[in-house]
Amino acid sequence: MARRTHSRAQSRAEQAFLDVLPPAARVQSSADHGADFVVGDRAIEVKWVGEGNLGDVRRVLGLPLRPDVVVGRRLSPGAREALRQARVSWVDETGAAEVALGTIIVSRTGHAGPSEPPPARWTPSVLAVAESLLCGTKATVSSTQEATGLSTGSCTTALRTLTELGLLEADAARGRGAGRRVRDVRSLLTAYATAAQALRPAARLQIGVTWRNPVAGLIEVGRKWTSLDLGWCATGAAGAAVLAPHLTAIGASEVYIETDTLAGLEAAASAVGLRPIEGGRLTLRPMPTLGVRRLATEAGGLRVAPWPRVYVDLCAIGVRGEEAAEHLLEVVNARRD
């Protein structure tokens, strides 16, 4: 029976699904327009959702006709939970799977493997320019240079890289009509988020605090850092609490400090009377890009990292963090409209 012609992404989805089926499964191609396979006596449609974050999955779950199996590169905890609640089977390219389709039952944990390298061509400078574009900066060398503090050469290279990656487009190859613009905000955010997580500085310092109100506590200690001319900004749950409140409680807080080293984090903590303690509820991290300090804003009295960085750090928290990240994106889009 002839197979239908599919895109490369759809072919990846189909192969990932086939890879998790037991050897004894009887699989045939389907002639049904709405299905990809017949397994046993059941027609099955699989759908590729890209990276596999919560937003990707929610868009599929919102379709009038849901697929039988959702497939992504690496489905996040929030995406898996959303699919579980919707009773939709899923597979990802780590080999993890939860498939329940009639008599077809597959449950696999997959293999996370070693930490993945950052996506090709992404550097801290490209991250900073992408952050500025997501925050509304025009895709020109002069505008991104002013927003991020990077050199002319770094901004030129970053814009060219993002264009060659298909994330920016221009009306013409050169001349006055060659001004670039973001092709699709969601695609840029997804690519940026993947790279930002991979390039996140490894150094961190956990601090013991007893704040009943984490935001108020950060505002108070932040004033001290500011008086010492030390760059800082809140991110993650604390940042989202003032940009787009969603979580009912902030379990832990994260702050970026303008330093590149663990010793610099220790000095920043000591300067304001904070003491390191393993498992502390406040985590200090080095400033991830040159642009984060320049793009940080003040909201509710708190200095906050640019919203794309807050989005990334929320996604790293887990299911509740991913839900808060999607809420943040909805708020940002509403303000943009």
C-alpha positions as CSV (number, residue, x, y, z in Angstrom):
1,M,0.0,0.0,0.0
2,A,1.6,3.3,-1.0
3,R,2.5,5.8,1.7
4,R,1.4,9.4,1.5
5,T,4.0,12.1,0.9
6,H,4.9,13.8,4.2
7,S,7.1,16.7,5.3
8,R,10.4,15.9,7.0
9,A,9.0,16.8,10.4
10,Q,6.0,14.5,9.9
11,S,8.4,11.7,8.8
12,R,10.3,12.2,12.1
13,A,7.0,11.9,14.0
14,E,6.1,8.7,12.3
15,Q,9.5,7.2,12.8
16,A,9.6,8.0,16.5
17,F,6.2,6.4,16.9
18,L,7.3,3.2,15.0
19,D,10.5,3.1,17.1
20,V,8.6,2.6,20.4
21,L,6.2,-0.1,19.2
22,P,6.9,-3.6,20.3
23,P,8.4,-5.9,17.6
24,A,5.3,-8.0,17.5
25,A,3.1,-5.0,16.6
26,R,1.5,-5.4,13.1
27,V,1.8,-2.1,11.3
28,Q,0.5,-1.1,7.9
29,S,0.4,2.1,6.0
30,S,-3.0,3.7,5.9
31,A,-5.0,4.8,2.8
32,D,-7.3,6.8,5.1
33,H,-6.8,10.6,4.5
34,G,-6.8,11.3,8.3
35,A,-4.5,8.5,9.4
36,D,-0.9,7.5,9.0
37,F,-0.9,3.9,10.1
38,V,-3.1,0.9,10.9
39,V,-1.8,-0.9,13.9
40,G,-3.7,-4.1,14.4
41,D,-7.1,-3.0,13.3
42,R,-6.9,0.6,14.5
43,A,-6.1,3.6,12.2
44,I,-3.8,6.0,13.9
45,E,-2.8,9.6,13.1
46,V,0.4,11.0,14.6
47,K,1.4,14.7,14.7
48,W,4.8,16.4,15.1
49,V,4.8,19.4,17.5
50,G,8.4,20.5,17.3
51,E,10.4,21.0,20.4
52,G,7.5,19.7,22.6
53,N,6.9,22.5,25.1
54,L,3.6,23.2,26.8
55,G,2.6,25.9,24.3
56,D,3.2,23.5,21.3
57,V,1.0,20.9,22.9
58,R,-1.8,23.3,23.8
59,R,-2.1,24.4,20.2
60,V,-2.6,20.8,19.1
61,L,-5.0,20.1,21.9
62,G,-7.0,23.1,20.7
63,L,-7.6,21.6,17.3
64,P,-11.2,20.5,16.4
65,L,-9.8,17.0,15.7
66,R,-7.0,15.9,17.9
67,P,-4.4,13.4,16.6
68,D,-4.1,10.0,18.2
69,V,-0.4,10.4,19.1
70,V,1.6,13.6,19.6
71,V,5.3,13.5,18.9
72,G,8.0,16.0,19.8
73,R,11.8,16.3,20.0
74,R,11.8,16.3,23.8
75,L,8.3,16.7,25.5
76,S,8.5,18.9,28.6
77,P,7.0,17.8,31.9
78,G,4.2,20.3,31.5
79,A,3.5,19.1,28.0
80,R,3.3,15.5,29.2
81,E,1.0,16.4,32.0
82,A,-1.3,18.3,29.6
83,L,-1.5,15.3,27.3
84,R,-2.1,13.0,30.2
85,Q,-5.1,15.1,31.3
86,A,-6.4,15.2,27.8
87,R,-5.9,11.4,27.4
88,V,-3.8,11.9,24.3
89,S,-0.9,9.5,23.7
90,W,2.6,10.9,23.1
91,V,6.1,9.9,22.1
92,D,9.3,11.9,22.0
93,E,12.7,11.4,20.4
94,T,14.4,10.4,23.7
95,G,12.4,7.1,23.4
96,A,10.0,8.1,26.2
97,A,6.3,7.3,25.4
98,E,2.9,6.9,26.9
99,V,0.6,5.2,24.4
100,A,-2.8,3.8,25.1
101,L,-4.8,3.1,22.0
102,G,-7.2,0.2,22.4
103,T,-5.0,-2.9,22.8
104,I,-1.8,-0.9,22.1
105,I,-0.2,-0.1,25.4
106,V,3.3,1.4,25.5
107,S,5.0,3.0,28.5
108,R,8.7,4.0,28.3
109,T,10.9,6.4,30.2
110,G,13.3,7.1,27.4
111,H,17.0,8.1,27.7
112,A,17.8,11.7,28.5
113,G,21.5,11.2,27.7
114,P,24.3,13.7,28.4
115,S,23.6,17.5,28.3
116,E,23.1,18.6,24.8
117,P,25.3,21.2,23.2
118,P,23.7,24.5,22.3
119,P,22.1,24.7,18.9
120,A,24.5,25.4,16.1
121,R,25.5,29.1,15.7
122,W,23.9,30.3,18.9
123,T,26.2,32.4,21.1
124,P,25.6,34.7,24.0
125,S,25.6,37.6,21.6
126,V,23.0,36.0,19.4
127,L,21.0,35.3,22.5
128,A,21.2,39.0,23.5
129,V,20.0,40.2,20.1
130,A,17.2,37.7,20.1
131,E,16.1,38.9,23.5
132,S,16.0,42.4,22.3
133,L,14.0,41.5,19.2
134,L,11.5,39.6,21.4
135,C,11.2,42.7,23.5
136,G,10.2,44.8,20.5
137,T,13.6,46.2,19.3
138,K,13.8,46.8,15.6
139,A,15.9,44.3,13.7
140,T,18.6,46.8,12.8
141,V,22.2,47.0,13.8
142,S,21.9,50.4,15.4
143,S,18.7,49.5,17.4
144,T,20.0,46.2,18.7
145,Q,23.4,47.8,19.6
146,E,21.6,50.4,21.6
147,A,19.4,47.9,23.3
148,T,22.0,45.3,24.2
149,G,25.3,47.3,24.6
150,L,27.0,44.9,22.1
151,S,29.5,46.0,19.5
152,T,28.4,46.9,15.9
153,G,30.2,43.8,14.7
154,S,28.5,41.5,17.2
155,C,25.0,42.9,16.3
156,T,25.7,42.6,12.6
157,T,26.8,39.0,13.0
158,A,23.9,38.1,15.3
159,L,21.3,39.6,12.9
160,R,22.9,37.7,10.0
161,T,22.9,34.5,11.9
162,L,19.2,34.8,12.9
163,T,18.3,35.6,9.3
164,E,20.2,32.5,8.0
165,L,18.5,30.4,10.6
166,G,15.2,31.5,9.1
167,L,14.1,33.5,12.1
168,L,14.3,36.9,10.5
169,E,13.3,37.9,7.0
170,A,13.9,40.9,4.7
171,D,12.0,42.5,1.8
172,A,15.2,42.6,-0.3
173,A,18.7,41.1,-0.1
174,R,20.4,44.6,0.0
175,G,19.6,48.3,-0.3
176,R,17.0,50.4,1.4
177,G,14.4,47.6,1.3
178,A,16.7,45.2,3.2
179,G,15.3,46.0,6.6
180,R,14.8,42.8,8.6
181,R,11.9,41.7,10.7
182,V,10.9,38.8,12.9
183,R,9.3,36.1,10.7
184,D,7.3,34.5,13.5
185,V,7.6,35.5,17.2
186,R,6.7,32.0,18.5
187,S,9.4,30.4,16.4
188,L,12.0,32.9,17.5
189,L,11.0,32.4,21.2
190,T,11.2,28.6,20.8
191,A,14.6,28.7,19.2
192,Y,15.9,31.3,21.7
193,A,14.5,29.3,24.7
194,T,16.3,26.1,23.6
195,A,19.6,27.9,23.1
196,A,19.3,30.0,26.3
197,Q,18.7,26.9,28.4
198,A,21.7,25.1,26.8
199,L,24.0,28.2,27.3
200,R,22.8,29.0,30.9
201,P,25.9,29.6,33.1
202,A,26.6,26.7,35.4
203,A,27.7,28.7,38.4
204,R,25.1,29.3,41.0
205,L,25.0,30.2,44.7
206,Q,22.1,29.2,47.0
207,I,21.3,31.6,49.8
208,G,19.3,31.0,53.0
209,V,16.5,33.6,53.4
210,T,13.4,33.6,55.7
211,W,11.4,36.1,53.7
212,R,7.6,35.7,54.0
213,N,7.2,37.8,50.9
214,P,10.0,36.9,48.4
215,V,9.2,39.9,46.1
216,A,9.4,42.4,49.0
217,G,12.6,40.7,50.2
218,L,14.2,41.0,46.8
219,I,13.2,44.7,46.5
220,E,14.9,45.4,49.8
221,V,18.1,43.6,49.1
222,G,18.1,44.9,45.5
223,R,18.2,48.4,46.7
224,K,21.4,47.6,48.5
225,W,23.0,46.0,45.4
226,T,21.9,49.1,43.4
227,S,23.5,51.4,46.0
228,L,26.8,49.5,45.5
229,D,26.4,49.9,41.7
230,L,26.1,46.2,41.2
231,G,23.9,45.1,38.3
232,W,21.2,42.6,39.2
233,C,17.7,41.5,38.2
234,A,15.1,39.0,39.3
235,T,14.0,36.2,37.1
236,G,11.8,33.0,37.2
237,A,8.9,32.9,39.6
238,A,9.7,36.2,41.3
239,G,10.0,38.0,38.0
240,A,6.8,36.6,36.8
241,A,5.0,37.6,40.0
242,V,5.3,41.2,39.0
243,L,5.2,40.9,35.2
244,A,2.2,38.5,34.9
245,P,1.0,37.0,38.3
246,H,-0.1,33.4,38.0
247,L,1.5,31.2,40.7
248,T,-0.2,31.4,44.1
249,A,3.1,31.0,45.9
250,I,6.8,31.5,45.1
251,G,8.7,28.5,46.3
252,A,12.2,29.8,45.4
253,S,13.6,33.0,43.9
254,E,16.3,33.5,41.3
255,V,18.5,36.6,40.7
256,Y,21.1,37.4,38.1
257,I,24.1,39.2,39.3
258,E,26.6,41.1,37.1
259,T,29.5,38.8,37.4
260,D,31.0,35.8,35.6
261,T,32.2,33.7,38.5
262,L,31.2,31.9,41.6
263,A,33.5,34.1,43.6
264,G,31.6,37.1,42.3
265,L,28.3,35.7,43.4
266,E,29.8,35.1,46.9
267,A,31.1,38.7,47.0
268,A,27.6,40.0,46.0
269,A,25.9,38.0,48.7
270,S,28.4,39.0,51.4
271,A,28.1,42.7,50.4
272,V,24.4,42.8,51.5
273,G,24.7,40.4,54.5
274,L,23.4,37.2,52.8
275,R,24.9,33.8,53.7
276,P,25.3,30.8,51.4
277,I,23.5,27.7,52.5
278,E,22.8,24.5,50.5
279,G,19.2,24.2,49.6
280,G,18.5,27.9,50.3
281,R,15.4,29.5,48.8
282,L,17.3,32.3,46.9
283,T,19.6,31.3,44.1
284,L,22.2,33.8,42.6
285,R,23.4,33.2,39.0
286,P,25.8,35.1,36.8
287,M,24.3,37.5,34.3
288,P,23.7,35.2,31.2
289,T,24.1,37.8,28.4
290,L,25.4,41.3,28.1
291,G,21.9,42.4,27.1
292,V,20.0,41.2,30.1
293,R,21.1,44.1,32.4
294,R,20.3,46.6,29.7
295,L,17.0,45.1,28.8
296,A,15.9,44.6,32.5
297,T,13.0,46.8,33.6
298,E,11.4,47.8,36.8
299,A,7.9,46.5,37.7
300,G,6.2,46.8,41.0
301,G,9.4,48.1,42.5
302,L,11.4,45.1,41.5
303,R,14.1,45.0,38.8
304,V,13.2,42.2,36.5
305,A,15.0,40.4,33.7
306,P,13.6,40.8,30.1
307,W,10.5,38.8,29.7
308,P,12.0,36.2,27.3
309,R,14.6,35.3,29.9
310,V,11.9,35.1,32.6
311,Y,10.0,32.8,30.3
312,V,13.0,30.4,29.9
313,D,13.7,30.3,33.6
314,L,10.0,29.6,34.4
315,C,10.1,26.6,32.0
316,A,13.0,25.2,34.0
317,I,10.9,25.0,37.2
318,G,8.6,22.2,36.2
319,V,4.9,21.8,35.3
320,R,3.7,24.8,37.4
321,G,6.5,26.9,36.0
322,E,5.6,26.0,32.4
323,E,2.0,27.0,33.0
324,A,3.2,30.4,34.4
325,A,5.5,30.8,31.4
326,E,2.6,30.3,29.0
327,H,0.5,32.8,31.0
328,L,3.4,35.3,30.8
329,L,3.5,34.9,27.0
330,E,-0.3,35.4,26.8
331,V,0.1,38.7,28.8
332,V,2.9,39.9,26.7
333,N,1.0,39.1,23.5
334,A,-2.1,40.9,24.8
335,R,0.0,44.0,25.5
336,R,1.6,43.8,22.1
337,D,-1.8,43.7,20.4
